Every structure is written in C-alpha cells, then in structure tokens.
Amino acid sequence: MLQGLCWAEKIAQPTLLMIVVAIIGILASIALPAYQDYMVRARVTEGISLASGGKALVAENVASNLAVDASSCLGFNTAVAGNVATLTCASGVIGVVMNSKAGDATLRLAPTYTAGAPISWTCTGSPNNYIPAECRQ
C-alpha cells in the first residue's frame, strides 16, 4: 500500500490518522458527560409527568373545598413507576423523589389558592443541574 510513496508521504499518513483519532477522542470526552446529564434530566421529567395527574386532583379538591388543607390530597394515587422512587401528597403539597438513575433528584410542587383566582403552583427541588428550569431557584 505504501510502496509507491516517498518517505514524507509514508510518515504523513499515520500522523494524520493519529491526529484524527485524537480529535475524535476530545469530542467524545466533551459529548459523553453532556449526554449523561441529558439522560438524567429526561428521567427527572418522568417524575414531573407522574405528578401532573396529582396536580389535577389536588386542584380539583382545592376548588371544591375553597382551601388548601389536609383534604386536598384525598384520592391521590401514590403508585410509582420507572425512575420515580416515591410520590407523596400532604396538605396539597406533592413530593417526588427520584431514584439513583435520575440523580436522586427531589421535587416539591406546592399549590397556592386565592379566592377568585386560578390555583398557582410553585415548584422547587434539587439538585439544580437535573431539575426542570421552572423548578430552579
């Protein structure tokens, strides 16, 4: 393969190949951690989706009782699936704890009720690099 090439071309081809391999290695070392963080954030989103059904139930109970109290969680389903470790509801506040595949993230969704206004939700959680933007402080 290299028989018809001069000595400079014989040296340049392996050197070029090593440079290309080094560039691919550098790009992979940057992309892999970013992809892993992306996968953890996607798993945390699963917890928000599971809690959204509970948000609808709590909002319905608050609208019926005209207050956020212990009865706001009546009928709340605490069944978990996938990457959600626990799903709780106490006095209208929904808590979501994710498993280790989802970065052990925790989310807290708290309703605020004002007469004559729609129910608003406050989302908090940790760690900040994995939770959705609306939950970061």
VOPAGU-2260 file (C-alpha; in pm, 1 decimal, decimal comma):
REM VOPAGU-2260
SITE   aa  ch    i         X         Y         Z
SITE  MET   A    0       0,0       0,0       0,0
SITE  LEU   A    1     277,7     244,0      87,7
SITE  GLN   A    2     525,6     114,4    -174,4
SITE  GLY   A    3     487,0     392,5    -432,7
SITE  LEU   A    4     501,6     679,8    -182,9
SITE  CYS   A    5     801,6     891,0     -89,3
SITE  TRP   A    6     926,3     889,4     270,6
SITE  ALA   A    7     743,7    1213,9     361,7
SITE  GLU   A    8     409,4    1073,7     247,8
SITE  LYS   A    9     473,2     748,1     438,9
SITE  ILE   A   10     518,7     949,7     760,9
SITE  ALA   A   11     231,0    1191,0     696,0
SITE  GLN   A   12     -42,3     926,6     661,2
SITE  PRO   A   13      -1,2     767,8    1009,4
SITE  THR   A   14      46,1    1112,6    1164,2
SITE  LEU   A   15    -276,4    1234,4    1006,1
SITE  LEU   A   16    -455,6     924,9    1131,2
SITE  MET   A   17    -331,6     989,0    1487,0
SITE  ILE   A   18    -449,7    1350,0    1469,4
SITE  VAL   A   19    -796,2    1241,5    1355,7
SITE  VAL   A   20    -818,2     982,0    1636,2
SITE  ALA   A   21    -711,4    1246,2    1891,6
SITE  ILE   A   22    -978,0    1490,2    1768,3
SITE  ILE   A   23   -1246,1    1220,5    1790,1
SITE  GLY   A   24   -1130,8    1138,1    2144,8
SITE  ILE   A   25   -1152,8    1501,5    2253,2
SITE  LEU   A   26   -1501,5    1541,1    2106,6
SITE  ALA   A   27   -1617,1    1219,9    2275,5
SITE  SER   A   28   -1481,3    1332,2    2612,3
SITE  ILE   A   29   -1689,2    1650,1    2585,9
SITE  ALA   A   30   -2005,9    1491,8    2447,8
SITE  LEU   A   31   -2035,6    1192,5    2682,0
SITE  PRO   A   32   -2085,9    1386,5    3009,8
SITE  ALA   A   33   -2331,5    1621,3    2838,4
SITE  TYR   A   34   -2529,0    1323,1    2710,0
SITE  GLN   A   35   -2531,0    1160,3    3054,0
SITE  ASP   A   36   -2668,1    1480,7    3212,3
SITE  TYR   A   37   -2930,7    1497,2    2938,4
SITE  MET   A   38   -3043,4    1141,2    3017,1
SITE  VAL   A   39   -3074,0    1217,9    3389,8
SITE  ARG   A   40   -3279,7    1532,4    3315,4
SITE  ALA   A   41   -3507,8    1327,5    3090,2
SITE  ARG   A   42   -3561,9    1078,0    3373,2
SITE  VAL   A   43   -3645,5    1361,7    3616,0
SITE  THR   A   44   -3905,4    1486,5    3368,0
SITE  GLU   A   45   -4073,3    1149,4    3412,6
SITE  GLY   A   46   -4135,5    1245,4    3777,3
SITE  ILE   A   47   -4295,2    1575,7    3676,7
SITE  SER   A   48   -4521,5    1391,1    3434,7
SITE  LEU   A   49   -4627,7    1143,8    3702,5
SITE  ALA   A   50   -4701,4    1429,4    3944,5
SITE  SER   A   51   -4912,2    1619,3    3688,7
SITE  GLY   A   52   -5203,6    1380,0    3738,3
SITE  GLY   A   53   -5182,6    1452,4    4110,0
SITE  LYS   A   54   -5178,8    1825,4    4041,5
SITE  ALA   A   55   -5512,4    1796,4    3863,2
SITE  LEU   A   56   -5663,4    1601,7    4155,2
SITE  VAL   A   57   -5530,1    1845,2    4417,5
SITE  ALA   A   58   -5655,1    2143,3    4215,4
SITE  GLU   A   59   -5999,4    1983,1    4193,1
SITE  ASN   A   60   -6007,2    1919,4    4569,4
SITE  VAL   A   61   -5889,5    2273,3    4647,0
SITE  ALA   A   62   -6155,3    2418,0    4415,5
SITE  SER   A   63   -6422,0    2210,7    4594,5
SITE  ASN   A   64   -6304,9    2297,0    4947,2
SITE  LEU   A   65   -6200,7    2657,0    4869,5
SITE  ALA   A   66   -5880,6    2599,0    5070,3
SITE  VAL   A   67   -5550,5    2415,3    5063,7
SITE  ASP   A   68   -5569,6    2176,5    5358,6
SITE  ALA   A   69   -5531,5    1809,9    5454,9
SITE  SER   A   70   -5833,4    1714,7    5241,5
SITE  SER   A   71   -5659,1    1846,1    4929,3
SITE  CYS   A   72   -5489,3    1507,0    4881,1
SITE  LEU   A   73   -5799,9    1288,3    4904,0
SITE  GLY   A   74   -5788,8    1025,9    4631,3
SITE  PHE   A   75   -5420,8    1089,5    4549,7
SITE  ASN   A   76   -5254,6     788,5    4387,1
SITE  THR   A   77   -4905,0     727,2    4526,5
SITE  ALA   A   78   -4821,9     447,6    4281,9
SITE  VAL   A   79   -4479,0     493,9    4127,1
SITE  ALA   A   80   -4325,1     372,5    3804,7
SITE  GLY   A   81   -3996,8     385,9    3620,6
SITE  ASN   A   82   -3740,8     616,6    3779,0
SITE  VAL   A   83   -3969,7     760,2    4047,9
SITE  ALA   A   84   -3882,3     622,7    4393,6
SITE  THR   A   85   -4163,5     786,1    4593,1
SITE  LEU   A   86   -4463,6    1004,3    4522,5
SITE  THR   A   87   -4633,8    1170,1    4820,2
SITE  CYS   A   88   -4902,0    1425,8    4892,2
SITE  ALA   A   89   -4954,2    1609,9    5221,4
SITE  SER   A   90   -5178,3    1915,1    5261,2
SITE  GLY   A   91   -5181,4    1963,0    4886,3
SITE  VAL   A   92   -4801,8    1960,4    4850,0
SITE  ILE   A   93   -4683,4    1692,2    4608,0
SITE  GLY   A   94   -4339,8    1543,8    4669,8
SITE  VAL   A   95   -4146,0    1342,2    4412,7
SITE  VAL   A   96   -3822,1    1160,0    4492,1
SITE  MET   A   97   -3634,3    1007,6    4201,3
SITE  ASN   A   98   -3407,7     701,3    4210,7
SITE  SER   A   99   -3031,1     697,2    4154,3
SITE  LYS   A  100   -3067,5     664,6    3774,8
SITE  ALA   A  101   -3243,2    1001,0    3786,3
SITE  GLY   A  102   -2974,4    1162,1    4000,2
SITE  ASP   A  103   -3164,7    1118,6    4330,4
SITE  ALA   A  104   -3348,0    1440,2    4244,2
SITE  THR   A  105   -3629,3    1568,8    4464,1
SITE  LEU   A  106   -3918,9    1785,0    4351,1
SITE  ARG   A  107   -4181,7    1966,8    4555,3
SITE  LEU   A  108   -4496,9    2107,5    4394,2
SITE  ALA   A  109   -4695,8    2337,1    4623,0
SITE  PRO   A  110   -5034,2    2490,7    4535,0
SITE  THR   A  111   -5134,8    2845,5    4620,6
SITE  TYR   A  112   -5504,5    2925,9    4634,0
SITE  THR   A  113   -5654,1    3273,7    4626,5
SITE  ALA   A  114   -6031,4    3315,9    4609,5
SITE  GLY   A  115   -6145,0    3411,1    4261,9
SITE  ALA   A  116   -5808,2    3329,9    4101,9
SITE  PRO   A  117   -5674,0    3015,4    3942,2
SITE  ILE   A  118   -5459,2    2785,6    4153,4
SITE  SER   A  119   -5090,1    2852,6    4100,3
SITE  TRP   A  120   -4812,6    2601,2    4155,3
SITE  THR   A  121   -4464,5    2657,8    4292,1
SITE  CYS   A  122   -4202,6    2401,2    4200,5
SITE  THR   A  123   -3879,4    2360,9    4395,4
SITE  GLY   A  124   -3621,9    2086,8    4402,1
SITE  SER   A  125   -3263,7    1976,8    4395,7
SITE  PRO   A  126   -3005,8    1931,0    4251,5
SITE  ASN   A  127   -3036,9    2232,0    4022,5
SITE  ASN   A  128   -2849,4    2077,5    3730,3
SITE  TYR   A  129   -3109,7    1799,6    3690,6
SITE  ILE   A  130   -3445,4    1958,7    3774,8
SITE  PRO   A  131   -3657,7    2144,4    3514,8
SITE  ALA   A  132   -3591,2    2516,4    3468,3
SITE  GLU   A  133   -3923,7    2619,1    3626,9
SITE  CYS   A  134   -3817,9    2443,7    3949,7
SITE  ARG   A  135   -3475,1    2608,0    3982,1
SITE  GLN   A  136   -3421,3    2891,1    4224,3
